[in-house]
Amino acid sequence: MVGIQGVTWNERLHYASRLFKSQHFRAASRVFADLVAAEPRSLDLRMLLACSYYNTAQLTLAEAELRQVLHAAPGHASAHLALARVLERRHRWSESAPHMRIADSMTARDLLALRHPVDSPPRLAA
């Protein structure tokens, strides 16, 4: 699938990922927003967009994306954790608490998976 000016969707995704990894979150959010518009059911893209918004203090936009993820997948633990952080940052403690409780119920393996990308799995101590 070819998009804007002959650039494929995958090329835009890789570009957005590189921007995100190099902490150019505002630029990444613009590209991720276009990708989400093209693939609105992709929860992974919405999570990346929400994280980009969070890192640029666009908390209202981050909250909206995270709520979309949770609407589609109510058990999405990392979305609960991210939404709890967004709400805490907005000083909405009572709204944050239930999401943090769900995030706290995650296993240690789930938390390690959030910290380490799939391409470099964490090593658990014996």
N, C-alpha and C positions, 0 to 999 in steps of 0.2 A: 504494500500500500504506500503510495507516494503522496506526500503532503505538500506543505508550503515550499515553493520554489524547488521542487524536485528532491526534497529531503524526505527520506522514508520515516515512518513512525518509529522504527527501531533506532534509527540514527538520532532522532529527537530524544528518545528515551535515554540513550547512552549519553548524550550531551547533557541532559538534565541531571543524570546521575553523577557525571563528572563535576558539574557545578555544585551539586549538593555535597559531594565528598570533599571538595576544595573550599567549602564553607561560603560559597557565593549563594546564599539562601534566597535573596530577593530575586536574582536572575533565575535560579532554579524554580522558584514558585511560579514565575510567569510561564516557563516551559511546561511544568507539571500541570498548571491550570489548563493549558491547551490540550495536553494529553488526556486529562480527566474529562474534558468536554467531548473528546473523541471516543473515550472508553469510560462512560460514567459508572459502569458496574465494577470496575477494577478497584477493589478495596486496597490493594497494595499501592496503587498510584495515589489514591485519596490519602493514605497514611503518609506517604512521602510529601504530598502537598501540604498536609496539616503540619508536619514537622518543619517544613520550610517556612510556613506562616508563623509557627511558634518561635522559631529562631530569629525572625525579623519583627517580633512583637506585634504581629497582626493577629491578636488573640481572638477577636470576633470571627475572623475567617477560619482560624484553626479550629475553634469550637464548632463552627458549622460543618466543617469537613468531618470532624470526629463524630459528630452526632449522625451524619449520613452513614458513616461506617457502622456505627452501633445500631442504626435502624435496620441495616441490611444483615448485620451479624451481631446480635446482642451478646454473644459470648466471646467476642473478640477482646481478649485480655489486654493486649498492648494498647488498644484504642481506649479502654477504660483507664489504664495508667496515664496515657497521654492526656485524656480529657481531665482527669483529676489534677494533673500538673497545670493545665491551662486554667482551670477554675481556681486553683490555689493562687496562681499568679494574678488572677483578677480579683483576689480577696473574697471569693465566694466559697467560703470554707464549708458551709453546711451542704452545698450542692456537690462539693468535691468528695465528701466523706464516703458516700455509697460506692462511688467509682474506685476510690482508693481501697475500700474493703475488698472489692472484687479483685483488684490488682494484687492485693496482699495475699489472696488465696491461691495465687499462682504457685507452682512448684519452683524449686531452685533451678531445675532444668529449663523451665520456661523463661525465667529471668536471665539465665545465661544466654539463651537463644536470642533474647532482645539485644544483648550487649555484643554478641559476636555474629557477624554475617554468616550466611549459609556456606559460603566458599571457604571459610576458615573455622570449622567447628571447634568449640572450646574443649579443652581437655579437663576431665574431672579427676580430682585427686582420689587415689584409692583409699 
